[in-house]
Amino acid sequence: MSARQILIVEDERPIREMIAFSLKRAGYIVHEAEDCRTARLLLADHRPDLLIVDWMLPDLSGLELTRLLKRDRETRELPIILLTARAAEADKIAGLEGGADDYITKPFSPRELLARIQAVLRRSSAGASDEPIEVGGLQLDKASHRVSVGERTVVLGPTEYRMLEFFMTHPERVYSREQLLDRIWGGNVYVEERTIDVHIRRLRKALEEFGHDRLVQTVRGSGYRFSAREE
């Protein structure tokens, strides 16, 4: 397997160089940008496996860049980790709802960053080549990493795809937030339980256009269930 490529978008040179050094030591190919304009130019020439984007940038904010990339057909599936000094819960929720796949608050250790990168890449990678799964007209093809309803494609981010894949392969059972975090993110990565609610909302919003948001059901006081049956 070829080395993974990561694009760092960070205007503070010492932080950018520290991240780049750690990633190169870990075997990644690293590209660097000091602002959003440079990042967009690099994306035209390279297709990284993941972006690390600082929230505070000189031209656009990292959150605005994330939203732009998630709206673009060519870049919407790129995993993005937001890097910021903003520690308030509202900011974390805004980042996740804006399309980020993870959120790291400064200061952080290189080991934590590497663990987060590995977890996001693991979640965003395609599943094994298996037969398509279909529930209530919603089809997930693990081989092509595509979700569809009839001839129409359902557009999902990497985390929402991974969540839907888990739900469709484990239907009718209720899972708590803690269980979903463990099954989807892995037990060695710290993610707040509130993150589950954010990604559930994003998944439902993507399915709503096709009339399948009802498949993701809230079980009050217990968690979530995926079912074609009426609640």
VOBA-22138 format. One record per atom (N, C-alpha, C): residue number from 0; residue in three letters; y, x, z. Coordinates in Angstrom, 3 decimals. Atoms other than C-alpha are relative to their C-alpha. Last residue first. Layout:
N
   k   r       c2       c1       c3
 NUM Ala        Y        X        Z
...
end
This chain:
231
   k   r       c2       c1       c3
 230 Glu   -0.127   -0.332   -1.418
 230 Glu    3.051  -41.530   15.459
 230 Glu   -0.266   -1.232    0.859
 229 Glu   -1.257    0.431   -0.576
 229 Glu    1.719  -42.538   12.048
 229 Glu    0.018    0.335    1.480
 228 Arg    0.028    1.318   -0.644
 228 Arg   -1.184  -40.505   10.799
 228 Arg    1.371   -0.330    0.548
 227 Ala   -0.345    0.965    1.031
 227 Ala   -0.626  -37.629    8.377
 227 Ala   -0.044   -1.413    0.555
 226 Ser    0.950    1.086    0.257
 226 Ser   -0.553  -35.263   11.353
 226 Ser    0.506   -0.904   -1.095
 225 Phe   -0.072    0.232    1.445
 225 Phe    0.992  -32.006   12.491
 225 Phe   -1.047   -1.033   -0.359
 224 Arg    1.272    0.271    0.659
 224 Arg    1.597  -32.004   16.253
 224 Arg    0.258   -0.209   -1.482
 223 Tyr   -0.035    0.495    1.368
 223 Tyr    4.396  -30.643   18.419
 223 Tyr   -1.416   -0.149   -0.558
 222 Gly   -0.225   -0.969    1.064
 222 Gly    5.033  -30.049   22.101
 222 Gly    0.045   -0.675   -1.353
 221 Ser    1.169   -0.838    0.289
 221 Ser    3.877  -31.702   25.335
 221 Ser    0.254    1.053   -1.061
 220 Gly    0.523   -0.633   -1.197
 220 Gly    6.670  -33.574   27.128
 220 Gly   -1.162    0.945   -0.244
 219 Arg   -0.917   -0.150   -1.130
 219 Arg    7.287  -35.857   24.174
 219 Arg   -0.693    0.586    1.228
 218 Val    0.751    0.678   -1.054
 218 Val    4.902  -35.258   21.306
 218 Val    0.760    0.248    1.297
 217 Thr   -0.306   -0.436   -1.366
 217 Thr    7.184  -34.406   18.393
 217 Thr   -0.815   -0.834    0.982
 216 Gln   -0.279    0.997   -1.036
 216 Gln    5.625  -34.935   14.988
 216 Gln    0.276    0.651    1.351
 215 Val   -0.245   -0.869   -1.161
 215 Val    5.722  -32.764   11.886
 215 Val    0.488   -0.888    1.134
 214 Leu    1.256   -0.684   -0.297
 214 Leu    4.142  -35.035    9.256
 214 Leu    0.131    0.898    1.233
 213 Arg    0.739    0.736   -1.038
 213 Arg    7.201  -37.320    9.430
 213 Arg   -1.317    0.665    0.373
 212 Asp   -0.434   -0.505   -1.299
 212 Asp    9.177  -34.664    7.495
 212 Asp   -0.731   -0.689    1.152
 211 His    1.123   -0.509   -0.790
 211 His    7.061  -35.565    4.475
 211 His    0.428    0.587    1.347
 210 Gly    0.560    1.058   -0.824
 210 Gly    9.423  -37.834    2.538
 210 Gly   -1.146    0.440    0.883
 209 Phe    1.243    0.443    0.624
 209 Phe   10.018  -35.237   -0.162
 209 Phe   -0.691   -1.104    0.814
 208 Glu   -0.286    0.383    1.386
 208 Glu   13.659  -34.590    0.701
 208 Glu   -1.216   -0.591   -0.695
 207 Glu   -0.605    1.334    0.008
 207 Glu   12.676  -34.574    4.386
 207 Glu    0.260   -0.511   -1.412
 206 Leu    1.002    1.002    0.374
 206 Leu   10.289  -31.627    3.990
 206 Leu    0.603   -1.387   -0.182
 205 Ala    0.533   -0.354    1.322
 205 Ala   13.034  -28.969    3.941
 205 Ala   -0.978   -1.064   -0.497
 204 Lys   -1.069    0.202    0.974
 204 Lys   14.868  -30.673    6.820
 204 Lys   -0.492    0.299   -1.414
 203 Arg   -0.137    1.439    0.264
 203 Arg   11.632  -30.925    8.790
 203 Arg    1.064   -0.281   -1.056
 202 Leu    1.178    0.432    0.747
 202 Leu   11.012  -27.197    8.432
 202 Leu    0.104   -1.481   -0.352
 201 Arg   -0.132   -0.514    1.362
 201 Arg   14.568  -26.321    9.464
 201 Arg   -1.177   -0.430   -0.864
 200 Arg   -1.067    0.750    0.686
 200 Arg   14.351  -28.596   12.497
 200 Arg    0.155    0.457   -1.442
 199 Ile    0.528    1.349    0.243
 199 Ile   10.985  -27.100   13.495
 199 Ile    1.046   -0.833   -0.747
 198 His    0.809   -0.077    1.213
 198 His   12.501  -23.619   13.048
 198 His   -0.678   -1.332   -0.323
 197 Val   -0.861   -0.317    1.150
 197 Val   15.284  -24.369   15.521
 197 Val   -0.821   -0.009   -1.283
 196 Asp   -0.718    1.216    0.367
 196 Asp   12.923  -26.077   17.983
 196 Asp    0.879    0.216   -1.226
 195 Ile    0.935    0.930    0.634
 195 Ile   10.593  -23.053   17.980
 195 Ile    0.736   -1.251   -0.479
 194 Thr    0.115   -0.388    1.406
 194 Thr   13.511  -20.709   18.720
 194 Thr   -0.920   -0.950   -0.762
 193 Arg   -0.970    0.811    0.745
 193 Arg   14.128  -22.616   21.968
 193 Arg   -0.052    0.313   -1.501
 192 Glu    0.655    1.242    0.404
 192 Glu   10.911  -21.005   23.256
 192 Glu    0.937   -0.891   -0.812
 191 Glu   -0.272    1.123   -0.878
 191 Glu   12.663  -17.622   23.271
 191 Glu   -0.635   -1.285   -0.530
 190 Val   -0.844    0.958    0.707
 190 Val   10.945  -14.857   21.349
 190 Val    0.221   -1.175    0.941
 189 Tyr   -0.742    0.954   -0.819
 189 Tyr    9.433  -11.755   22.937
 189 Tyr    0.909   -0.839   -0.886
 188 Val   -1.399    0.077    0.405
 188 Val    6.842  -10.117   20.699
 188 Val    0.701   -1.057    0.843
 187 Asn   -0.694   -1.233   -0.390
 187 Asn    3.460   -8.951   21.966
 187 Asn    1.477    0.018   -0.345
 186 Gly   -0.213   -0.123   -1.434
 186 Gly    1.820  -12.398   22.023
 186 Gly    0.783    1.222    0.426
 185 Gly    0.843   -1.014   -0.609
 185 Gly    2.199  -13.073   18.329
 185 Gly    0.382    0.237    1.445
 184 Trp   -0.739   -1.257   -0.178
 184 Trp    4.955  -14.865   16.436
 184 Trp   -0.880    1.123    0.545
 183 Ile   -0.802   -0.295    1.197
 183 Ile    2.961  -17.768   14.976
 183 Ile    0.721    1.334    0.098
 182 Arg    0.779    0.062    1.242
 182 Arg    0.077  -18.235   17.419
 182 Arg    0.787    0.468   -1.208
 181 Asp    1.097   -0.955   -0.041
 181 Asp    1.852  -17.024   20.588
 181 Asp   -0.754    0.034   -1.327
 180 Leu   -0.564   -1.349   -0.012
 180 Leu    5.105  -18.814   19.847
 180 Leu   -1.109    1.044   -0.065
 179 Leu   -0.486   -0.269    1.355
 179 Leu    3.186  -21.950   18.912
 179 Leu    0.611    1.391   -0.098
 178 Gln    1.162   -0.238    0.866
 178 Gln    1.248  -21.843   22.186
 178 Gln    0.428    0.322   -1.421
 177 Glu    0.573   -1.293   -0.366
 177 Glu    4.452  -21.448   24.218
 177 Glu   -1.190    0.349   -0.887
 176 Arg   -0.866   -1.033    0.561
 176 Arg    6.097  -24.315   22.355
 176 Arg   -0.575    1.388    0.287
 175 Ser   -1.225   -0.196   -0.758
 175 Ser    3.133  -26.516   23.219
 175 Ser    0.847    1.056   -0.695
 174 Tyr   -0.234   -1.375   -0.460
 174 Tyr    0.585  -27.400   20.546
 174 Tyr    1.325    0.051    0.752
 173 Val   -1.322   -0.232   -0.577
 173 Val   -0.821  -30.896   19.967
 173 Val    0.091    1.436    0.513
 172 Arg    0.026   -0.513   -1.358
 172 Arg   -3.820  -31.090   17.652
 172 Arg    1.424    0.266    0.482
 171 Glu    0.393    1.007   -0.997
 171 Glu   -4.024  -33.365   14.618
 171 Glu   -0.041    0.499    1.439
 170 Pro   -0.586    1.339   -0.115
 170 Pro   -3.833  -30.546   12.066
 170 Pro   -0.546   -0.792    1.192
 169 His    0.372    0.467   -1.350
 169 His   -4.623  -26.830   12.570
 169 His    0.577   -1.403    0.220
 168 Thr    1.358   -0.478   -0.265
 168 Thr   -4.666  -25.337    9.036
 168 Thr   -0.474   -0.401    1.398
 167 Met    0.911    0.615    0.965
 167 Met   -1.679  -27.459    8.017
 167 Met   -1.438    0.467    0.175
 166 Phe    0.171    1.433   -0.249
 166 Phe    0.217  -26.568   11.204
 166 Phe   -1.055   -0.610   -0.936
 165 Phe    0.750    0.169   -1.247
 165 Phe   -0.384  -22.830   10.833
 165 Phe   -0.268   -1.474    0.269
 164 Glu    1.375   -0.434    0.245
 164 Glu    0.659  -22.862    7.182
 164 Glu   -0.859   -0.175    1.250
 163 Leu    0.680    1.076    0.718
 163 Leu    3.735  -24.912    8.081
 163 Leu   -1.451    0.361   -0.285
 162 Met    0.181    1.119   -0.924
 162 Met    4.768  -22.357   10.700
 162 Met   -0.755   -1.143   -0.673
 161 Arg    1.057   -0.409   -0.933
 161 Arg    4.224  -19.442    8.326
 161 Arg   -0.307   -1.120    0.995
 160 Tyr    1.272    0.006    0.731
 160 Tyr    6.253  -21.210    5.641
 160 Tyr   -1.159    0.332    0.941
 159 Glu    0.391    1.398    0.166
 159 Glu    9.027  -21.979    8.144
 159 Glu   -1.310   -0.104   -0.779
 158 Thr    0.485    0.487   -1.286
 158 Thr    9.108  -18.308    9.144
 158 Thr   -0.452   -1.450   -0.099
 157 Pro    1.268   -0.622   -0.411
 157 Pro    9.299  -17.065    5.562
 157 Pro   -0.565   -0.547    1.309
 156 Gly   -0.167   -1.392   -0.396
 156 Gly   11.993  -19.550    4.479
 156 Gly   -1.328    0.549    0.491
 155 Leu    0.093   -0.338   -1.418
 155 Leu   10.918  -22.736    2.726
 155 Leu    0.317    1.472    0.210
 154 Val   -0.585   -1.308   -0.294
 154 Val   11.690  -24.373   -0.630
 154 Val    0.003    0.233    1.506
 153 Val   -0.720    0.120   -1.273
 153 Val    9.315  -27.231   -1.435
 153 Val    0.490    1.396    0.378
 152 Thr    0.187   -1.054   -0.996
 152 Thr    8.360  -27.000   -5.098
 152 Thr    0.844   -0.291    1.235
 151 Arg   -1.236   -0.520   -0.605
 151 Arg    8.065  -30.136   -7.246
 151 Arg   -0.321    1.013    1.094
 150 Glu   -0.475   -1.120    0.809
 150 Glu    5.138  -30.821   -9.575
 150 Glu    1.234    0.668    0.605
 149 Gly    0.111    0.270    1.428
 149 Gly    3.297  -33.005   -7.071
 149 Gly    0.401    1.225   -0.799
 148 Val    0.348    1.414   -0.022
 148 Val    4.600  -32.054   -3.672
 148 Val   -0.013   -0.438   -1.451
 147 Ser   -0.447    0.936    1.019
 147 Ser    4.632  -28.274   -3.378
 147 Ser   -0.399   -1.431    0.330
 146 Val    0.191    1.341   -0.562
 146 Val    4.354  -25.283   -1.086
 146 Val    0.565   -0.988   -1.007
 145 Arg   -0.849    1.083    0.498
 145 Arg    3.885  -21.833   -2.626
 145 Arg   -0.368   -1.318    0.672
 144 His   -1.037    0.112   -1.026
 144 His    2.581  -18.542   -1.206
 144 His    0.992   -1.080   -0.390
 143 Ser   -1.301   -0.180    0.656
 143 Ser    0.681  -18.019   -4.476
 143 Ser    1.166   -0.105    0.973
 142 Ala    0.094   -1.085    0.976
 142 Ala   -2.712  -17.422   -2.837
 142 Ala    1.354    0.287   -0.649
 141 Lys   -0.137   -1.284   -0.684
 141 Lys   -1.914  -19.502    0.239
 141 Lys   -0.027    1.165   -0.974
 140 Asp    0.876   -0.941    0.696
 140 Asp   -1.295  -22.628   -1.840
 140 Asp    0.206    1.381    0.601
 139 Leu   -0.353   -1.385   -0.287
 139 Leu    0.158  -25.325    0.408
 139 Leu   -1.043    0.904   -0.642
 138 Gln    0.983   -1.045    0.305
 138 Gln    0.042  -28.916   -0.830
 138 Gln    0.568    1.383    0.295
 137 Leu   -0.680   -1.294   -0.149
 137 Leu    1.814  -31.969    0.590
 137 Leu   -1.033    1.103   -0.173
 136 Gly   -0.749   -0.281    1.229
 136 Gly    0.264  -35.162   -0.773
 136 Gly    0.792    1.290    0.047
 135 Gly   -0.909    1.090    0.338
 135 Gly   -0.807  -36.427    2.661
 135 Gly    0.836    0.232   -1.235
 134 Val   -0.070    1.028   -1.042
 134 Val   -2.279  -33.088    3.665
 134 Val    1.024   -1.037   -0.433
 133 Glu   -0.803    1.182    0.301
 133 Glu   -3.397  -30.586    1.062
 133 Glu   -0.095   -1.007    1.131
 132 Ile    0.163    0.995   -1.052
 132 Ile   -4.585  -26.998    1.561
 132 Ile    0.885   -1.182   -0.352
 131 Pro   -1.193    0.712   -0.466
 131 Pro   -4.988  -24.749   -1.482
 131 Pro   -0.355   -1.038    1.062
 130 Glu   -0.227    1.238    0.712
 130 Glu   -8.200  -22.692   -1.607
 130 Glu    1.265   -0.666    0.535
 129 Asp    0.951    1.064   -0.315
 129 Asp   -7.867  -19.233   -0.134
 129 Asp    0.284   -1.213   -0.875
 128 Ser    0.236    0.845    1.161
 128 Ser   -6.207  -15.931   -1.025
 128 Ser   -1.105   -0.997    0.309
 127 Ala    1.143   -0.385    0.835
 127 Ala   -5.163  -14.531    2.329
 127 Ala   -0.177   -1.006   -1.126
 126 Gly    1.316    0.151   -0.593
 126 Gly   -1.724  -15.326    3.657
 126 Gly   -1.090    0.435   -0.968
 125 Ala    0.834    1.103    0.508
 125 Ala    1.467  -13.968    2.230
 125 Ala   -1.342   -0.024    0.688
 124 Ser    0.968   -0.406    1.016
 124 Ser    3.629  -11.711    4.345
 124 Ser   -0.881   -1.175   -0.399
 123 Ser   -0.454    0.338    1.350
 123 Ser    6.594  -13.278    6.105
 123 Ser   -0.982    0.379   -1.094
 122 Arg   -0.125    1.448    0.175
 122 Arg    5.056  -13.427    9.577
 122 Arg    0.316   -0.368   -1.444
 121 Arg    1.334    0.588   -0.135
 121 Arg    3.855   -9.817    9.477
 121 Arg    0.045   -1.509   -0.249
 120 Leu    0.733   -0.311    1.234
 120 Leu    7.195   -8.634    8.139
 120 Leu   -1.393   -0.612    0.031
 119 Val   -0.574    0.812    1.078
 119 Val    8.966  -10.459   10.978
 119 Val   -0.734    0.248   -1.311
 118 Ala    0.359    1.402   -0.220
 118 Ala    6.620   -8.990   13.613
 118 Ala    0.520   -0.885   -1.135
 117 Gln    1.419    0.170    0.298
 117 Gln    6.866   -5.450   12.225
 117 Gln   -0.425   -1.454    0.142
 116 Ile    0.183   -0.138    1.449
 116 Ile   10.661   -5.640   12.178
 116 Ile   -1.458   -0.261   -0.382
 115 Arg   -0.518    1.226    0.624
 115 Arg   10.773   -6.962   15.751
 115 Arg   -0.201    0.027   -1.508
 114 Ala    0.939    1.080   -0.328
 114 Ala    8.525   -4.155   16.991
 114 Ala    0.436   -1.311   -0.648
 113 Leu    1.204   -0.190    0.811
 113 Leu   10.626   -1.562   15.148
 113 Leu   -1.017   -1.107    0.255
 112 Leu   -0.329    0.331    1.374
 112 Leu   13.814   -2.960   16.705
 112 Leu   -1.233    0.125   -0.894
 111 Glu   -0.095    1.460    0.094
 111 Glu   12.291   -2.897   20.183
 111 Glu    0.267   -0.423   -1.438
 110 Arg    1.360    0.553   -0.129
 110 Arg   11.186    0.705   19.740
 110 Arg    0.014   -1.518   -0.099
 109 Pro    0.688   -0.102    1.289
 109 Pro   14.626    1.716   18.435
 109 Pro   -1.407   -0.595    0.048
 108 Ser    0.705   -1.267    0.176
 108 Ser   16.112    0.390   21.693
 108 Ser   -0.637    0.037   -1.386
 107 Phe    1.443    0.176    0.171
 107 Phe   18.725   -2.322   21.816
 107 Phe   -0.626    1.371   -0.161
 106 Pro    0.748   -1.182    0.483
 106 Pro   22.360   -2.599   22.866
 106 Pro   -1.495   -0.288   -0.051
 105 Lys   -0.344   -1.368   -0.385
 105 Lys   23.107   -4.901   21.158
 105 Lys    0.311    0.032    1.494
 104 Thr   -1.287   -0.222   -0.657
 104 Thr   21.412   -8.278   20.722
 104 Thr    0.178    1.467    0.360
 103 Ile    0.080   -1.052   -1.006
 103 Ile   18.617   -8.781   18.198
 103 Ile    1.397    0.284    0.544
 102 Tyr   -1.333   -0.260   -0.509
 102 Tyr   18.144  -12.015   16.236
 102 Tyr   -0.128    1.039    1.105
 101 Asp    0.007   -0.503   -1.367
 101 Asp   15.166  -12.988   14.103
 101 Asp    1.414    0.442    0.340
 100 Asp    1.389    0.117   -0.465
 100 Asp   14.391  -14.863   10.897
 100 Asp   -0.177    0.570    1.398
  99 Ala    0.591   -1.248   -0.500
  99 Ala   18.058  -15.466   10.130
  99 Ala   -1.419   -0.257    0.505
  98 Gly    1.023   -0.552    0.884
  98 Gly   18.784  -18.587    8.077
  98 Gly   -0.644    1.284    0.470
  97 Gly   -0.625   -0.508    1.211
  97 Gly   22.033  -19.964    9.477
  97 Gly   -0.979    0.667   -0.947
  96 Glu   -0.220    1.140    0.878
  96 Glu   20.038  -22.034   11.973
  96 Glu    0.669    0.419   -1.303
  95 Leu    1.300    0.483    0.469
  95 Leu   18.743  -18.791   13.456
  95 Leu    0.169   -1.185   -0.946
  94 Gly    0.615   -0.995    0.868
  94 Gly   22.199  -17.248   13.680
  94 Gly   -1.313   -0.471   -0.586
  93 Ala   -0.754   -0.002    1.262
  93 Ala   23.832  -20.396   15.037
  93 Ala   -0.613    0.986   -0.985
  92 Ile    0.403    1.195    0.730
  92 Ile   21.074  -20.679   17.671
  92 Ile    0.710   -0.063   -1.351
  91 Lys    1.376   -0.209    0.452
  91 Lys   21.657  -17.091   18.757
  91 Lys   -0.474   -1.186   -0.833
  90 Asp   -0.053   -0.942    1.120
  90 Asp   25.421  -17.677   18.883
  90 Asp   -1.392    0.253   -0.557
  89 Ala   -0.555    0.712    1.156
  89 Ala   24.998  -20.797   21.015
  89 Ala    0.058    0.900   -1.231
  88 Glu    1.069    0.797    0.622
  88 Glu   22.705  -18.861   23.371
  88 Glu    0.498   -0.713   -1.245
  87 Ala    0.023    1.403   -0.427
  87 Ala   25.471  -16.343   24.059
  87 Ala   -1.090   -0.766   -0.753
  86 Ala    1.199    0.286   -0.783
  86 Ala   24.581  -12.678   23.480
  86 Ala   -0.109   -1.459    0.426
  85 Arg   -0.134    1.363   -0.508
  85 Arg   26.971  -11.730   20.694
  85 Arg   -1.287   -0.409    0.709
  84 Ala   -0.319   -0.107   -1.424
  84 Ala   26.725   -7.945   20.361
  84 Ala    0.160   -1.367    0.635
  83 Thr   -1.322    0.362   -0.493
  83 Thr   24.980   -8.373   17.031
  83 Thr    0.167    0.243    1.480
  82 Leu   -0.262   -0.985   -1.049
  82 Leu   22.098   -7.530   14.722
  82 Leu    1.416   -0.248    0.512
  81 Leu   -1.421   -0.147   -0.343
  81 Leu   20.722  -10.328   12.561
  81 Leu    0.141    0.920    1.203
  80 Ile   -0.199   -0.138   -1.434
  80 Ile   17.213   -9.809   11.181
  80 Ile    1.489    0.209    0.242
  79 Ile   -1.253   -0.583   -0.490
  79 Ile   16.673  -11.140    7.671
  79 Ile    0.002    0.024    1.522
  78 Pro   -0.156    0.094   -1.456
  78 Pro   13.433  -11.856    5.783
  78 Pro    1.268    0.729    0.444
  77 Leu   -0.084   -1.302   -0.654
  77 Leu   13.964  -12.177    2.011
  77 Leu    0.163   -0.188    1.511
  76 Glu    1.210   -0.268   -0.769
  76 Glu   12.760  -15.588    0.816
  76 Glu    0.026    1.365    0.692
  75 Arg    0.157    0.909   -1.140
  75 Arg   16.197  -16.825   -0.231
  75 Arg   -1.241    0.267    0.838
  74 Thr    0.064   -0.725   -1.269
  74 Thr   16.946  -13.759   -2.353
  74 Thr   -0.352   -0.879    1.202
  73 Glu    0.589   -1.332    0.130
  73 Glu   16.494  -14.760   -5.985
  73 Glu   -0.218    0.691    1.340
  72 Arg    1.418    0.108    0.373
  72 Arg   17.024  -18.506   -5.480
  72 Arg   -0.692    1.364   -0.011
  71 Asp    0.243   -0.593    1.316
  71 Asp   20.317  -17.855   -3.669
  71 Asp   -1.502   -0.010   -0.299
  70 Arg   -0.276    1.027    1.013
  70 Arg   21.015  -20.239   -0.776
  70 Arg   -0.312    0.480   -1.413
  69 Lys    0.994    1.061   -0.148
  69 Lys   19.290  -17.962    1.764
  69 Lys    0.226   -1.147   -0.981
  68 Leu    1.284   -0.483    0.502
  68 Leu   21.312  -14.994    0.509
  68 Leu   -1.067   -1.084    0.067
  67 Leu   -0.087   -0.171    1.452
  67 Leu   24.620  -16.827    0.945
  67 Leu   -1.350    0.405   -0.587
  66 Arg   -0.019    1.327    0.617
  66 Arg   23.683  -18.022    4.435
  66 Arg    0.045    0.078   -1.519
  65 Thr    1.331    0.594   -0.143
  65 Thr   22.730  -14.514    5.503
  65 Thr   -0.072   -1.354   -0.678
  64 Leu    0.859   -0.669    0.974
  64 Leu   25.973  -13.097    4.101
  64 Leu   -1.408   -0.595    0.047
  63 Glu   -0.367    0.532    1.318
  63 Glu   27.943  -15.709    6.065
  63 Glu   -0.863    0.623   -1.091
  62 Leu    0.528    1.366    0.055
  62 Leu   26.029  -14.772    9.233
  62 Leu    0.329   -0.633   -1.345
  61 Gly    1.428   -0.075    0.295
  61 Gly   26.688  -11.073    8.608
  61 Gly   -0.636   -1.369   -0.096
  60 Ser    0.833   -0.181   -1.187
  60 Ser   30.381  -11.847    8.489
  60 Ser   -1.458    0.085   -0.425
  59 Leu    0.551    1.267   -0.458
  59 Leu   32.183  -11.237    5.223
  59 Leu   -0.749    0.251    1.303
  58 Asp   -0.395    0.950    1.045
  58 Asp   34.495   -8.323    4.361
  58 Asp   -0.458   -1.423    0.330
  57 Pro   -1.423    0.000    0.390
  57 Pro   34.622   -5.915    7.323
  57 Pro    0.397   -1.022   -1.056
  56 Leu   -0.169   -0.895    1.144
  56 Leu   31.270   -6.777    8.960
  56 Leu    1.428   -0.137   -0.530
  55 Met   -1.417   -0.313    0.245
  55 Met   30.545   -8.301   12.382
  55 Met    0.117    1.056   -1.097
  54 Trp   -0.801    1.229    0.059
  54 Trp   27.098   -9.943   12.432
  54 Trp    1.438    0.301   -0.402
  53 Asp   -0.892    0.114   -1.147
  53 Asp   25.174   -6.779   11.549
  53 Asp    0.859   -1.251   -0.161
  52 Val   -1.403    0.307    0.290
  52 Val   22.424   -7.316    8.992
  52 Val    0.797   -0.145    1.286
  51 Ile   -0.575   -0.016   -1.341
  51 Ile   18.928   -5.792    8.997
  51 Ile    1.506   -0.127   -0.194
  50 Leu   -1.384   -0.414   -0.215
  50 Leu   17.307   -6.826    5.719
  50 Leu    0.305   -0.007    1.495
  49 Leu   -0.680    0.574   -1.164
  49 Leu   13.588   -6.957    4.905
  49 Leu    1.427    0.528    0.066
  48 Asp    0.925    0.920   -0.651
  48 Asp   11.116   -6.221    2.102
  48 Asp    0.656   -0.704    1.176
  47 Pro    0.588   -0.419   -1.272
  47 Pro   13.831   -4.667   -0.020
  47 Pro   -0.961   -1.045    0.536
  46 Arg    0.461    1.199   -0.679
  46 Arg   14.317   -5.581   -3.680
  46 Arg   -0.672    0.407    1.297
  45 His    1.197   -0.183   -0.812
  45 His   16.447   -2.872   -5.231
  45 His   -0.408   -1.348    0.590
  44 Asp    0.801   -1.117    0.509
  44 Asp   19.017   -2.783   -8.032
  44 Asp   -1.315    0.187    0.747
  43 Ala    0.163    0.177    1.446
  43 Ala   20.793   -6.124   -7.597
  43 Ala   -0.914    1.069   -0.593
  42 Leu    1.038    1.014    0.224
  42 Leu   20.176   -5.976   -3.852
  42 Leu   -0.237   -0.255   -1.488
  41 Leu    1.303   -0.628   -0.218
  41 Leu   22.147   -2.722   -3.736
  41 Leu   -1.134   -0.984   -0.260
  40 Leu    0.225   -0.923    1.111
  40 Leu   25.184   -4.429   -5.297
  40 Leu   -1.366    0.677    0.120
  39 Arg    0.332    0.819    1.178
  39 Arg   24.920   -7.315   -2.823
  39 Arg   -0.275    0.875   -1.219
  38 Ala    1.349    0.540   -0.176
  38 Ala   24.770   -4.854    0.096
  38 Ala   -0.421   -0.816   -1.221
  37 Thr    0.948   -1.069    0.320
  37 Thr   27.804   -2.981   -1.181
  37 Thr   -1.438   -0.488    0.116
  36 Arg   -0.121   -0.291    1.430
  36 Arg   29.801   -6.204   -1.210
  36 Arg   -0.995    1.072   -0.420
  35 Cys    0.783    0.978    0.762
  35 Cys   28.492   -7.201    2.224
  35 Cys    0.048    0.268   -1.506
  34 Asp   -0.636    1.314    0.077
  34 Asp   29.729   -4.048    3.949
  34 Asp   -0.849   -0.903   -0.893
  33 Glu   -0.984    0.131   -1.076
  33 Glu   28.583   -0.623    5.106
  33 Glu    0.742   -1.323   -0.045
  32 Ala   -1.248    0.581    0.502
  32 Ala   25.367   -0.548    3.097
  32 Ala    0.944   -0.180    1.174
  31 Glu   -1.088    0.247   -0.937
  31 Glu   22.254    1.569    3.610
  31 Glu    1.224   -0.579   -0.700
  30 His   -1.239    0.078    0.767
  30 His   18.840    1.719    1.931
  30 His    1.102   -0.401    0.974
  29 Val   -1.212    0.608   -0.541
  29 Val   15.755    2.861    3.833
  29 Val    1.149    0.050   -1.003
  28 Ile   -1.021   -0.439    0.945
  28 Ile   12.171    3.514    2.739
  28 Ile    1.276   -0.763    0.367
  27 Tyr   -0.662    0.948    0.894
  27 Tyr   10.025    2.959    5.828
  27 Tyr    0.929    0.724   -0.980
  26 Gly    0.620    0.078    1.324
  26 Gly    7.595    5.476    7.319
  26 Gly    0.631   -0.977   -0.970
  25 Ala    1.113    0.950   -0.051
  25 Ala    8.311    5.107   11.040
  25 Ala   -0.630   -0.227   -1.372
  24 Arg    1.073   -0.617   -0.786
  24 Arg   10.425    8.269   10.986
  24 Arg   -1.228   -0.899    0.054
  23 Lys    0.595   -1.033    0.852
  23 Lys   12.458    6.694    8.180
  23 Lys   -1.143    0.702    0.724
  22 Leu    0.827    0.655    1.017
  22 Leu   13.008    3.598   10.311
  22 Leu   -0.683    1.021   -0.914
  21 Ser    1.192    0.563   -0.629
  21 Ser   14.205    5.561   13.337
  21 Ser   -0.945   -0.611   -1.036
  20 Phe    0.841   -1.112   -0.462
  20 Phe   16.611    7.679   11.265
  20 Phe   -1.304   -0.529    0.581
  19 Ala    0.627   -0.602    1.176
  19 Ala   17.988    4.615    9.468
  19 Ala   -0.953    1.124    0.399
  18 Ile    1.038    0.917    0.478
  18 Ile   18.631    2.813   12.748
  18 Ile   -0.760    0.619   -1.162
  17 Met    1.046    0.025   -1.024
  17 Met   20.485    5.799   14.197
  17 Met   -1.153   -0.894   -0.435
  16 Glu    0.781   -1.233    0.137
  16 Glu   22.412    6.282   10.944
  16 Glu   -1.124    0.063    1.028
  15 Arg    0.761    0.063    1.242
  15 Arg   23.550    2.653   10.925
  15 Arg   -0.889    1.226   -0.155
  14 Ile    1.090    0.959   -0.203
  14 Ile   24.556    2.801   14.588
  14 Ile   -0.884   -0.056   -1.241
  13 Pro    0.977   -0.552   -0.957
  13 Pro   26.568    5.999   14.075
  13 Pro   -1.194   -0.937    0.227
  12 Arg    0.848   -1.067    0.531
  12 Arg   28.136    4.604   10.848
  12 Arg   -0.997    0.564    1.017
  11 Glu   -0.154   -1.099   -0.949
  11 Glu   29.438    1.340   12.238
  11 Glu   -0.991    1.115   -0.347
  10 Asp   -1.200   -0.772    0.310
  10 Asp   29.669   -0.884    9.132
  10 Asp    0.242    1.155    0.968
   9 Glu   -0.656   -0.298   -1.280
   9 Glu   26.066   -2.130    9.255
   9 Glu    1.202    0.893   -0.275
   8 Val   -1.393    0.338    0.295
   8 Val   23.983   -3.628    6.439
   8 Val    0.757    0.084    1.323
   7 Ile   -0.820    0.109   -1.206
   7 Ile   20.582   -1.897    6.667
   7 Ile    1.436   -0.282   -0.425
   6 Leu   -1.430   -0.183    0.239
   6 Leu   18.244   -2.537    3.718
   6 Leu    0.749   -0.249    1.308
   5 Ile   -0.891    0.750   -0.874
   5 Ile   14.535   -2.045    4.389
   5 Ile    1.448    0.345   -0.335
   4 Gln   -1.411   -0.353    0.146
   4 Gln   11.815   -0.976    1.975
   4 Gln    0.862   -0.908    0.872
   3 Arg   -0.911    1.132   -0.052
   3 Arg    8.112   -1.014    2.860
   3 Arg    1.444    0.491   -0.085
   2 Ala   -0.835    0.095   -1.197
   2 Ala    6.023    1.969    1.791
   2 Ala    0.944   -1.186   -0.106
   1 Ser   -1.218   -0.798    0.069
   1 Ser    3.450    1.339   -0.931
   1 Ser    0.842   -0.236    1.248
   0 Met   -1.187    0.842    0.000
   0 Met    0.000    0.000    0.000
   0 Met    1.246    0.883    0.000
end
